[in-house]
Amino acid sequence: MRGMKLIFLGSGTSSGVPVIGCHCAVCTSSDPRNQRTRPSVLVETRGGNVLIDTTPDMRGQLLRERIERVDAILFTHYHADHIFGLDDVRVLYHRLGGPMPVYAERATEAVLRRTFGYAFDKWSERIPGGGIPKLDLRTIDARRPFPVLGETCVPIRLLHGRFRVLGFRFGGMAYCTDVNFIPRRSMRLLEGLDVLVLDALRDRPHPTHFSVDESVAIVAELRPRRCFLTHIAHELDHAQTNARLPAGVELAFDGLRVECK
């Protein structure tokens, strides 16, 4: 795949940075790279724009990056910071001429149907005004690659504490957020990468997220050409953390654009 671009819409943790009511050095920093919305990326492929997760900040993220079109959505899992922006899809699907393709595992599908029940109710199509998102749910089998906009997406099984979540690989790029353990089979699927995006919450260990040192150890084993760390909490200052990371590894930030092979 050539000409693929990765846009970081959000690089923060579930609370975002600044954290409400916090006055630490990072939360009060003047460095815009320390201002982190909830974690999401947009993958620009030859066939269109693939959005990974719909955060509560999605509307602002798309406006900020001047993204006017989304052609498909992938969900890593069903936690609130990854799904609660889904209602805003009702503005986007009009440009497609039909429902928005949405790819998710069955467990995530079930939560979407409960949380946004009005979008799936049998009476929703009769409601005038266009205020309901039109969604075409497509079930992901985590064991099998699947086509998205003419490209092959490889689902990557990850563990997020006791939750089973997904990462995704397109060509030489893989996105693995909200993870604290990568099974051996999944490690094999992450070999030979140009760009790896990997969870790194903070320096201290956490029960559901990789720490910086744990992510760096994964990078040392997989040896991608470049790695960008995401889902970053307010304990990590952007400039100070980057200064101590090994070559080829750096913190992502909102608005970062990366060309991928």
Summary of the structure (lengths in Angstrom):
residues: 261
radius of gyration: 17.7
end to end distance: 6.1
largest distance: 57.1
contacts: 889
relative contact order: 0.18
helix: 25%
strand: 30%
